């Protein structure tokens, strides 16, 4: 008898949606590292999701998972943007002092 998964169905669905939302830009390895899962586990989840028939109401669940993944990606990008902006502000202040 197989042991139950330690990952919830919602987590797996969100992970698949994240991979689909970032396909062509990121690899299984990159996304799996962000989620702290094995890349082959993520690849299996995606493969399983592609092979399953779509149940009624699943499109809403899929859209919700895709939107949550996109929201997480945008929040991460915003944090990176703020960090870059702060670094540039500090660099500008440093060089302004050096020019005096």
Secondary structure, 3 states (H helix, E strand, C coil): CCCCCCCCHHHHHHHHHHHHHCCCCCCHHHHHHHHCCCHHHHHHHHHHHHHCCCCCCHHHHHHHHHHHHHHHHHHHHHHHHHHHHHHHHHHHHHHHHHHC
